[in-house]
Amino acid sequence: MFMVDIMISMIFFILLIICILVGVA
């Protein structure tokens, strides 16, 4: 179960970075 939680956290973090990059660009 921990692996799934880590995967979801990584995906959410990546999406957050993409949103920030799009907002800056």
Buried (B, 14 or more C-beta within 10 A) or exposed (E): EEEEEEEEEEEEEEEEEEEEEEEEE
